Amino acid sequence: MKKNNLLKRLLSFTRPYLGYLFLSLFFASISVSLTLYAPVLTGRAIDHVVGKGQVDFNALKVILLQLALIVAATSFSQWLMGLFTNKVTYFSVRDIRTKAFERLQRVPLRFIDSNARGDILSRVVVDAEQVADGLLMGFTQLFSGIVTILGTIGFMLVINVKITLLVVFVTPLSLFVADFIAKRTFNLFKIQSETRGEMTALIEETVGHMKVVKAFGYERESYEKFEEINQRLEICGIKALFFSSITNPCTRFVNGVVYTLVGIVGAFSVVNGFLTVGQLSCFLSYANQYTKPFNEISGVIAELQSALASAKRLFEVIDAQPETPDPSDSVVLTRTDGSVELSHVSFSYVPEIKLIEDLNLSVKAGQKIAIVGKTGCGKTTLINLLMRFYDIDKGKIIVSGYDVRNLTRNSLRASFGMVLQDTWLKAGTIRDNIAYGKPDASEYEIVSAAISAHADGFIRRMPEGYDTYLTEDGANLSQGQKQLLCIARAMLSLPSMLILDEATSSIDTRTEIHVQKAFDEMMRGRTSFVVAHRLSTIRQADLILVMENGRIIEQGKHEELLLRKGFYAQLYNSQFDV
């Protein structure tokens, strides 16, 4: 996206707040007008001081009073201008950030899986702040700068036309200098934002998995990787800062030349009687005020390069392709019989690497289906396809007689309950986490679910019981406790179908026996898919699917598969040494 289009799109987010924008411009005009009128009074005051014993004190008192009122009114106008400018800026950036977060809720999991979480976090938080800084500086200094330029031209024309034309024709050179430099800073700021995203991703990854880092002695490698990114950030940051920083000195040099020319030409005008000393003082003040906005605008241009680079990264999130919308005639799955059928299903994450090909499966209502196989054989992928986290490439998946592509995603996913190997808890109370999928659950339902999951005991031993506040991802709980809460969350919802992906992997054997009984009770009459590595937990399954390279190579009950002495039998015997 070109910079002009980026800026146009960025400014489109200010449209709902044009009222604040006009108010900001109005008070900027008042502030600048009063500021520009002050040199006129100063010039008059100088002309009233003719020489020793010839000072008109009465006139000076009136002028000083007027100056005091102007200073007070100017300060109040600047405060109001800043207030409304802040509202426009932060409301607009809030909307951009909200739009980005909303899009993240709608993108397919493929987008989340293919981008580092830290980089996504950096885009939505850090880059949004960079945009806010750029907009704030832009609105504040651009408005007042433009009004100042127009106002000073008007005041200077009243005093002397020739000197005014000299100032007007020479000063814009500073803008050409600023534009020349700005064209070279955009790419530098873009690289800086991308590198900052890399660093955020690395820090998030390292801090979030510090136990693993320490357990494997990866501190030095992690530090070296951080140092490498940090050095790249330093280099591109220094370059971006250098090129953006030389803008101001260059424009100040041009403006200094203008001020000098005005002083020289004005002095000759005073000598020849075309100007008074007070008028020359007033004109020099205007020349200084006229050139100042050009310095500020050049700074705004440099800051906008950083803001536009960050906006580009934000818009990449907003423009990410969302999930294919549910068809207008999609069916809301309200009642399910629990039947699931996969017909000639093919799927791969990357087109070049085949994973699941021509997979066929028929599951009757209420059956307990166990899925086993080597790591990477497609067990979890099959679960992702059932939940429509990913859409299949070929074939059909039919749930309760409906092709899943003809069902609304929300109703399909609501019919499944999931307990995964990777636990996730939000920052909040234990009660809130158990009721995550059913916010209106009663206290009795929450406690009953916790008891069924064998979590009630440790919850009541917590300082505040069910009101104990959990930090992000339940960091103040053990892995087993977190998994019990996830199980309780699924038990509370009691959906018509269940998916258990290594759901008891972090629980001790004794607790697992109790939880397995609870699962058996919960799965009674419900279709369930169980991904398991511990084969002892699936002996009673109605059907065991043995997967390899995305295909079902064996299926049957536990005893049948053992008698075949195939892959399942080898896998089972390797675990139990029988």
C-alpha positions as CSV (number, residue, x, y, z in Angstrom):
1,M,0.0,0.0,0.0
2,K,1.4,3.4,-1.0
3,K,2.1,6.0,1.6
4,N,-0.6,8.4,0.3
5,N,-3.2,5.6,0.5
6,L,-2.0,4.7,3.9
7,L,-2.4,8.2,5.2
8,K,-5.8,8.5,3.6
9,R,-6.9,5.3,5.2
10,L,-5.5,6.3,8.5
11,L,-7.3,9.7,8.4
12,S,-10.6,7.9,7.5
13,F,-10.7,6.7,11.1
14,T,-11.0,10.3,12.3
15,R,-14.3,10.9,10.4
16,P,-16.6,10.0,13.3
17,Y,-14.8,12.6,15.4
18,L,-14.8,15.5,12.9
19,G,-16.6,17.6,15.5
20,Y,-13.7,17.4,17.8
21,L,-11.4,18.1,14.9
22,F,-13.2,21.3,13.9
23,L,-13.2,22.4,17.6
24,S,-9.4,21.8,17.7
25,L,-8.9,23.8,14.6
26,F,-11.1,26.6,15.9
27,F,-9.2,27.0,19.1
28,A,-5.9,26.6,17.2
29,S,-7.0,29.6,15.1
30,I,-7.8,31.6,18.2
31,S,-4.6,30.7,19.9
32,V,-2.5,31.6,16.8
33,S,-4.4,34.8,16.1
34,L,-3.8,36.0,19.7
35,T,-0.2,34.9,19.5
36,L,0.3,36.9,16.3
37,Y,-1.3,40.0,17.7
38,A,1.1,40.1,20.6
39,P,4.1,41.3,18.4
40,V,1.9,44.2,17.2
41,L,1.5,45.3,20.8
42,T,5.2,44.8,21.4
43,G,6.0,47.0,18.4
44,R,3.7,49.7,19.6
45,A,5.3,49.5,23.1
46,I,8.8,50.0,21.6
47,D,7.6,53.0,19.6
48,H,6.3,54.6,22.8
49,V,9.8,54.3,24.3
50,V,11.4,57.1,22.2
51,G,14.2,58.0,24.6
52,K,15.2,59.0,28.1
53,G,12.4,61.1,29.7
54,Q,10.1,60.5,26.7
55,V,8.4,57.3,27.7
56,D,4.6,57.2,27.5
57,F,3.9,55.2,30.7
58,N,0.1,55.5,30.4
59,A,0.1,54.0,26.9
60,L,2.5,51.2,28.1
61,K,0.2,50.3,31.0
62,V,-2.7,49.8,28.6
63,I,-0.5,47.7,26.3
64,L,0.8,45.5,29.1
65,L,-2.7,44.9,30.3
66,Q,-3.7,43.8,26.8
67,L,-0.6,41.5,26.6
68,A,-1.6,39.9,29.9
69,L,-5.1,39.2,28.7
70,I,-3.8,37.8,25.4
71,V,-1.4,35.5,27.2
72,A,-4.2,34.2,29.4
73,A,-6.6,33.7,26.5
74,T,-3.9,32.0,24.4
75,S,-3.1,29.5,27.2
76,F,-6.7,28.6,27.6
77,S,-7.2,28.2,23.9
78,Q,-4.1,26.0,23.6
79,W,-5.4,23.8,26.5
80,L,-8.7,23.3,24.7
81,M,-7.0,22.7,21.4
82,G,-4.9,20.0,23.1
83,L,-7.9,18.5,24.8
84,F,-9.9,18.0,21.5
85,T,-6.8,16.9,19.6
86,N,-6.2,14.2,22.2
87,K,-9.8,13.0,21.9
88,V,-9.6,12.7,18.1
89,T,-6.2,10.9,18.3
90,Y,-6.9,8.4,21.0
91,F,-10.5,7.7,19.9
92,S,-9.3,7.0,16.3
93,V,-6.5,4.8,17.5
94,R,-8.9,3.0,19.8
95,D,-11.1,2.2,16.8
96,I,-8.1,1.0,14.8
97,R,-7.0,-1.3,17.7
98,T,-10.5,-2.6,18.2
99,K,-10.9,-3.3,14.5
100,A,-7.6,-5.2,14.5
101,F,-8.6,-7.3,17.6
102,E,-12.1,-8.0,16.0
103,R,-10.4,-9.2,12.9
104,L,-8.1,-11.5,15.0
105,Q,-11.3,-13.1,16.3
106,R,-12.5,-13.8,12.7
107,V,-9.3,-14.9,11.0
108,P,-8.8,-18.6,10.4
109,L,-6.4,-20.4,12.8
110,R,-4.1,-20.7,9.8
111,F,-3.3,-17.0,10.2
112,I,-2.6,-17.3,14.0
113,D,-0.5,-20.4,13.5
114,S,1.6,-18.8,10.8
115,N,2.5,-15.7,12.7
116,A,4.4,-15.4,15.9
117,R,2.1,-14.4,18.8
118,G,4.6,-11.8,20.0
119,D,4.6,-10.1,16.6
120,I,0.8,-10.0,16.5
121,L,0.9,-8.6,20.1
122,S,3.4,-6.0,19.0
123,R,1.2,-4.9,16.0
124,V,-1.9,-4.4,18.1
125,V,-0.3,-2.7,21.1
126,V,3.1,-1.2,20.2
127,D,2.4,-0.2,16.6
128,A,-0.9,1.3,17.7
129,E,0.9,3.5,20.2
130,Q,3.3,4.6,17.4
131,V,0.3,5.6,15.3
132,A,-1.2,7.5,18.2
133,D,2.1,9.5,18.7
134,G,2.3,10.3,15.0
135,L,-1.4,11.5,14.8
136,L,-1.1,13.5,18.0
137,M,1.9,15.4,16.8
138,G,0.4,15.7,13.3
139,F,-2.9,17.2,14.4
140,T,-1.3,19.4,17.1
141,Q,1.5,20.9,15.1
142,L,0.0,20.7,11.7
143,F,-3.2,22.7,12.6
144,S,-1.4,25.4,14.5
145,G,1.4,25.5,12.0
146,I,-0.8,26.1,9.0
147,V,-2.9,28.8,10.8
148,T,0.4,30.4,12.0
149,I,1.8,30.5,8.4
150,L,-1.4,32.0,7.0
151,G,-1.8,34.5,9.9
152,T,1.8,35.7,9.8
153,I,1.6,36.3,6.0
154,G,-1.4,38.5,6.6
155,F,0.1,40.5,9.4
156,M,3.4,40.9,7.5
157,L,1.6,42.1,4.3
158,V,0.1,44.9,6.3
159,I,3.5,46.0,7.5
160,N,5.6,45.6,4.3
161,V,4.8,43.8,1.1
162,K,8.3,43.5,-0.3
163,I,9.9,41.9,2.8
164,T,6.9,39.6,3.1
165,L,7.4,38.3,-0.5
166,L,11.1,37.7,0.3
167,V,10.1,35.5,3.4
168,V,7.4,33.7,1.5
169,F,9.6,32.7,-1.4
170,V,12.7,31.6,0.5
171,T,11.1,29.7,3.5
172,P,9.4,26.8,1.6
173,L,12.9,25.5,0.8
174,S,12.8,23.9,4.2
175,L,9.8,21.8,3.2
176,F,11.7,20.5,0.1
177,V,14.6,19.5,2.4
178,A,12.2,17.8,4.8
179,D,10.4,15.9,2.0
180,F,13.7,14.8,0.5
181,I,14.8,13.3,3.8
182,A,11.3,11.8,4.7
183,K,11.3,9.7,1.5
184,R,14.4,7.9,2.8
185,T,13.1,7.4,6.4
186,F,9.9,5.5,5.7
187,N,11.6,2.2,4.8
188,L,13.9,2.6,7.8
189,F,10.9,3.0,10.2
190,K,9.2,0.0,8.5
191,I,12.3,-2.2,9.2
192,Q,12.4,-0.8,12.7
193,S,8.8,-1.8,13.4
194,E,9.3,-5.3,11.9
195,T,12.4,-5.8,14.0
196,R,10.6,-4.6,17.1
197,G,7.9,-7.2,16.4
198,E,10.6,-9.9,16.2
199,M,12.0,-8.8,19.6
200,T,8.5,-8.8,21.2
201,A,7.9,-12.3,19.8
202,L,11.2,-13.6,21.2
203,I,10.7,-12.0,24.7
204,E,7.1,-13.4,24.8
205,E,8.3,-16.8,23.8
206,T,11.2,-16.9,26.3
207,V,9.4,-15.4,29.3
208,G,6.3,-17.5,28.6
209,H,8.4,-20.7,28.6
210,M,11.1,-19.8,31.0
211,K,11.0,-23.2,32.7
212,V,11.8,-25.0,29.5
213,V,14.5,-22.5,28.7
214,K,16.2,-23.1,32.1
215,A,15.6,-26.9,32.0
216,F,17.5,-27.3,28.7
217,G,20.1,-24.7,29.5
218,Y,19.0,-22.5,26.6
219,E,19.8,-19.2,28.4
220,R,23.0,-18.5,26.4
221,E,21.4,-19.3,23.0
222,S,18.3,-17.3,23.9
223,Y,20.5,-14.4,25.0
224,E,22.6,-14.6,21.7
225,K,19.4,-14.6,19.6
226,F,18.1,-11.6,21.6
227,E,21.4,-9.8,21.2
228,E,21.4,-10.4,17.4
229,I,17.9,-8.9,17.1
230,N,18.8,-6.2,19.5
231,Q,21.8,-5.2,17.4
232,R,19.7,-5.1,14.2
233,L,17.1,-3.0,16.0
234,E,19.9,-0.7,17.2
235,I,21.3,-0.3,13.7
236,C,18.0,0.4,12.0
237,G,16.9,2.5,14.9
238,I,20.0,4.7,14.8
239,K,19.6,5.1,11.0
240,A,15.9,6.0,11.2
241,L,16.6,8.4,14.1
242,F,19.6,10.0,12.3
243,F,17.7,10.7,9.1
244,S,14.6,11.9,10.9
245,S,16.8,14.1,13.2
246,I,18.7,15.9,10.5
247,T,15.4,17.3,9.2
248,N,15.1,19.9,11.9
249,P,18.7,21.2,11.7
250,C,18.5,21.5,7.9
251,T,15.2,23.4,8.0
252,R,16.5,25.6,10.9
253,F,19.5,26.5,8.7
254,V,17.1,27.6,5.9
255,N,15.0,29.6,8.3
256,G,18.1,31.2,9.8
257,V,19.0,32.5,6.4
258,V,15.5,33.9,6.0
259,Y,15.7,35.6,9.4
260,T,19.1,37.1,8.5
261,L,17.8,38.5,5.2
262,V,14.8,40.0,6.9
263,G,17.1,41.7,9.4
264,I,19.4,43.1,6.7
265,V,16.6,44.3,4.4
266,G,14.5,45.6,7.4
267,A,17.5,47.6,8.8
268,F,17.9,49.4,5.5
269,S,14.2,50.1,5.4
270,V,14.4,51.7,8.9
271,V,17.4,53.8,7.9
272,N,15.5,55.0,4.8
273,G,12.4,55.7,6.8
274,F,10.1,53.0,5.3
275,L,9.8,51.2,8.7
276,T,9.9,52.3,12.4
277,V,12.1,50.4,14.9
278,G,8.9,49.0,16.5
279,Q,7.7,47.8,13.1
280,L,11.1,46.1,12.4
281,S,10.9,44.4,15.8
282,C,7.4,43.3,15.0
283,F,8.4,42.0,11.5
284,L,11.4,40.1,12.9
285,S,9.1,38.5,15.4
286,Y,6.7,37.5,12.6
287,A,9.6,36.2,10.5
288,N,10.6,34.0,13.4
289,Q,7.1,32.8,14.0
290,Y,6.5,32.2,10.3
291,T,9.6,29.9,10.0
292,K,8.9,28.0,13.2
293,P,5.9,26.0,11.8
294,F,8.1,24.8,9.0
295,N,10.5,23.3,11.6
296,E,7.5,21.7,13.3
297,I,5.9,20.5,10.1
298,S,9.3,18.9,9.1
299,G,9.3,17.2,12.5
300,V,5.7,16.0,11.9
301,I,6.7,14.6,8.5
302,A,9.5,12.6,10.2
303,E,7.1,11.4,12.9
304,L,4.5,10.4,10.4
305,Q,7.0,8.1,8.6
306,S,7.1,6.0,11.8
307,A,3.4,6.2,12.3
308,L,2.7,5.2,8.7
309,A,5.2,2.3,8.9
310,S,3.3,1.1,12.1
311,A,-0.1,1.7,10.5
312,K,1.0,-0.5,7.6
313,R,1.6,-3.4,10.0
314,L,-1.7,-2.8,11.7
315,F,-3.6,-2.7,8.5
316,E,-2.0,-6.0,7.5
317,V,-3.9,-7.5,10.5
318,I,-7.1,-5.7,9.7
319,D,-6.9,-6.8,6.1
320,A,-6.1,-10.4,6.9
321,Q,-8.5,-12.7,5.1
322,P,-11.3,-13.7,7.5
323,E,-12.8,-17.1,7.7
324,T,-15.1,-17.9,4.9
325,P,-18.5,-16.5,6.0
326,D,-21.2,-18.9,6.9
327,P,-23.6,-19.2,3.9
328,S,-26.8,-17.2,4.2
329,D,-28.8,-20.4,4.3
330,S,-26.6,-22.0,6.9
331,V,-28.4,-24.3,9.4
332,V,-28.1,-23.6,13.1
333,L,-27.4,-26.9,14.7
334,T,-29.7,-27.0,17.7
335,R,-30.2,-30.7,18.3
336,T,-27.6,-33.4,17.4
337,D,-27.9,-37.2,17.3
338,G,-24.1,-37.5,17.7
339,S,-23.5,-39.2,14.3
340,V,-20.3,-38.2,12.4
341,E,-19.2,-39.3,9.0
342,L,-16.0,-38.5,7.0
343,S,-16.2,-39.3,3.3
344,H,-13.1,-39.2,1.2
345,V,-11.6,-36.3,3.2
346,S,-8.3,-34.9,2.1
347,F,-6.4,-32.1,3.9
348,S,-2.9,-30.6,4.1
349,Y,-1.6,-27.5,5.9
350,V,0.9,-26.9,3.1
351,P,-0.2,-27.9,-0.4
352,E,3.2,-29.4,-1.2
353,I,3.1,-31.7,1.9
354,K,0.3,-34.2,1.9
355,L,-1.1,-35.1,5.3
356,I,-4.6,-36.6,5.2
357,E,-5.7,-38.3,2.0
358,D,-9.0,-40.1,1.2
359,L,-10.0,-40.6,4.9
360,N,-13.3,-42.4,5.5
361,L,-14.9,-42.9,8.8
362,S,-18.4,-43.6,10.1
363,V,-19.3,-42.9,13.7
364,K,-22.6,-43.8,15.2
365,A,-24.4,-41.8,17.9
366,G,-23.0,-42.4,21.4
367,Q,-19.9,-44.2,20.3
368,K,-16.5,-43.7,22.0
369,I,-13.9,-43.3,19.3
370,A,-10.2,-43.5,20.3
371,I,-7.5,-42.2,18.0
372,V,-4.0,-43.4,18.4
373,G,-0.8,-43.3,16.3
374,K,2.7,-41.8,16.1
375,T,3.3,-38.1,16.6
376,G,2.4,-36.2,13.4
377,C,0.2,-38.9,12.0
378,G,-2.8,-36.6,11.9
379,K,-4.7,-37.2,15.2
380,T,-5.0,-33.6,16.3
381,T,-5.5,-32.5,12.7
382,L,-8.6,-34.7,12.5
383,I,-10.0,-32.9,15.6
384,N,-9.3,-29.5,14.0
385,L,-11.3,-30.6,11.0
386,L,-14.2,-31.8,13.0
387,M,-14.4,-28.4,14.8
388,R,-13.8,-26.6,11.5
389,F,-10.8,-24.8,12.8
390,Y,-9.5,-25.7,9.3
391,D,-11.6,-26.5,6.3
392,I,-11.0,-29.7,4.4
393,D,-9.6,-29.6,0.8
394,K,-11.7,-32.4,-0.5
395,G,-14.5,-34.7,0.6
396,K,-17.2,-34.2,3.2
397,I,-17.6,-34.2,6.9
398,I,-21.2,-34.8,8.0
399,V,-22.5,-34.2,11.5
400,S,-26.0,-35.3,12.5
401,G,-26.9,-35.5,8.8
402,Y,-25.5,-32.1,7.8
403,D,-22.4,-31.2,5.8
404,V,-20.4,-29.1,8.3
405,R,-19.9,-26.5,5.6
406,N,-23.7,-25.9,5.6
407,L,-23.8,-25.4,9.4
408,T,-22.9,-22.2,11.2
409,R,-19.5,-22.5,12.8
410,N,-20.8,-21.3,16.2
411,S,-23.5,-23.9,16.4
412,L,-21.2,-26.7,15.2
413,R,-18.5,-25.8,17.8
414,A,-21.1,-25.4,20.5
415,S,-22.1,-29.0,20.0
416,F,-18.6,-30.2,20.9
417,G,-16.9,-30.0,24.3
418,M,-13.1,-29.9,24.2
419,V,-10.4,-30.7,26.8
420,L,-7.0,-30.3,25.3
421,Q,-3.5,-31.3,26.4
422,D,-2.5,-27.7,26.3
423,T,-4.4,-26.0,29.1
424,W,-5.6,-22.4,28.9
425,L,-7.0,-20.3,31.7
426,K,-7.8,-16.7,31.6
427,A,-6.9,-14.1,34.2
428,G,-9.8,-14.1,36.6
429,T,-11.4,-16.1,39.4
430,I,-11.6,-19.9,39.4
431,R,-15.4,-19.5,39.2
432,D,-15.1,-17.4,36.1
433,N,-12.8,-20.0,34.4
434,I,-15.1,-22.9,35.1
435,A,-18.1,-20.9,33.8
436,Y,-16.1,-19.7,30.7
437,G,-18.4,-21.6,28.3
438,K,-21.5,-21.0,30.3
439,P,-21.4,-17.5,32.0
440,D,-24.9,-17.8,33.4
441,A,-24.2,-21.1,35.3
442,S,-25.4,-21.2,38.9
443,E,-23.2,-21.8,41.8
444,Y,-24.5,-25.3,42.2
445,E,-23.7,-26.2,38.6
446,I,-20.2,-24.8,38.9
447,V,-19.4,-26.6,42.2
448,S,-21.0,-29.9,40.8
449,A,-18.8,-29.7,37.7
450,A,-15.7,-29.1,39.9
451,I,-16.6,-32.1,42.1
452,S,-17.1,-34.3,39.0
453,A,-13.7,-33.3,37.8
454,H,-12.2,-33.9,41.2
455,A,-11.1,-30.2,41.4
456,D,-13.3,-29.2,44.3
457,G,-10.9,-30.4,46.9
458,F,-7.9,-28.3,45.9
459,I,-10.1,-25.3,45.0
460,R,-11.5,-25.2,48.6
461,R,-7.9,-25.3,49.9
462,M,-7.1,-22.2,48.0
463,P,-7.0,-18.8,49.9
464,E,-10.3,-17.6,48.5
465,G,-11.8,-20.8,47.3
466,Y,-13.8,-20.4,44.1
467,D,-13.1,-16.6,44.3
468,T,-9.3,-17.1,44.2
469,Y,-7.9,-14.9,41.4
470,L,-5.8,-16.7,38.9
471,T,-3.0,-14.8,37.1
472,E,-2.5,-15.1,33.4
473,D,-2.8,-18.7,32.2
474,G,-3.1,-19.9,35.8
475,A,0.5,-19.4,36.6
476,N,-0.2,-19.8,40.3
477,L,-1.5,-23.4,39.8
478,S,0.2,-26.6,39.0
479,Q,-0.2,-28.1,35.5
480,G,-2.4,-30.9,36.9
481,Q,-4.6,-28.4,38.7
482,K,-5.0,-26.3,35.6
483,Q,-6.0,-29.4,33.6
484,L,-8.6,-30.3,36.2
485,L,-10.2,-26.9,35.9
486,C,-10.3,-27.3,32.1
487,I,-12.0,-30.6,32.6
488,A,-14.5,-29.0,35.0
489,R,-15.2,-26.3,32.3
490,A,-16.1,-29.0,29.8
491,M,-18.2,-30.9,32.3
492,L,-20.2,-27.8,33.1
493,S,-21.2,-27.3,29.4
494,L,-22.2,-31.0,28.9
495,P,-22.4,-30.8,25.1
496,S,-23.7,-33.6,22.9
497,M,-20.3,-34.6,21.6
498,L,-16.9,-34.6,23.3
499,I,-13.3,-34.2,22.2
500,L,-10.6,-35.2,24.6
501,D,-7.1,-34.6,23.3
502,E,-4.7,-36.1,25.9
503,A,-7.0,-34.6,28.5
504,T,-5.4,-36.4,31.5
505,S,-1.8,-36.2,30.4
506,S,-0.8,-33.9,33.3
507,I,-2.8,-35.7,36.1
508,D,-1.4,-38.3,38.5
509,T,-2.5,-41.9,38.0
510,R,-4.7,-42.0,41.1
511,T,-6.6,-38.8,40.1
512,E,-6.7,-40.0,36.6
513,I,-8.7,-43.1,37.7
514,H,-11.3,-40.9,39.4
515,V,-11.4,-38.4,36.4
516,Q,-11.7,-41.3,34.0
517,K,-14.8,-42.5,35.8
518,A,-16.2,-39.0,35.6
519,F,-15.4,-38.9,31.9
520,D,-17.1,-42.3,31.4
521,E,-20.2,-40.9,33.2
522,M,-20.1,-37.8,31.1
523,M,-19.5,-39.7,27.8
524,R,-22.4,-42.0,28.4
525,G,-24.9,-41.5,25.6
526,R,-22.6,-39.0,24.0
527,T,-20.3,-39.4,20.9
528,S,-16.8,-38.8,22.0
529,F,-13.4,-38.7,20.3
530,V,-10.4,-39.5,22.5
531,V,-6.9,-38.8,21.4
532,A,-4.6,-40.9,23.6
533,H,-1.0,-41.9,24.1
534,R,-1.7,-43.9,27.3
535,L,-3.5,-46.8,25.8
536,S,-4.8,-48.0,29.2
537,T,-7.4,-45.2,29.0
538,I,-9.0,-46.4,25.8
539,R,-9.4,-50.2,26.3
540,Q,-13.2,-49.8,26.6
541,A,-13.5,-47.7,23.5
542,D,-16.2,-48.8,21.0
543,L,-13.8,-48.2,18.1
544,I,-10.1,-47.6,18.0
545,L,-8.6,-45.8,15.0
546,V,-4.9,-46.4,14.3
547,M,-3.6,-43.6,12.1
548,E,-0.4,-43.3,10.2
549,N,0.6,-40.6,7.6
550,G,-3.0,-39.2,7.6
551,R,-4.6,-42.6,7.0
552,I,-6.5,-45.1,9.1
553,I,-4.4,-48.2,8.8
554,E,-6.3,-50.3,11.5
555,Q,-9.6,-50.0,13.3
556,G,-11.5,-52.1,15.7
557,K,-11.9,-52.8,19.4
558,H,-9.0,-53.3,21.7
559,E,-9.2,-57.1,21.8
560,E,-9.6,-57.4,18.1
561,L,-6.6,-55.2,17.3
562,L,-4.4,-57.1,19.8
563,L,-5.4,-60.4,18.0
564,R,-4.3,-59.0,14.7
565,K,-0.8,-58.4,16.0
566,G,-0.4,-55.4,13.8
567,F,0.7,-51.8,14.5
568,Y,-1.6,-51.3,17.5
569,A,-0.5,-54.5,19.1
570,Q,3.1,-53.4,18.8
571,L,2.3,-50.0,20.2
572,Y,0.3,-51.5,23.1
573,N,3.0,-54.1,23.9
574,S,5.7,-51.5,23.9
575,Q,3.9,-49.7,26.7
576,F,3.0,-52.6,28.8
577,D,5.8,-55.1,28.0
578,V,3.4,-58.0,27.5
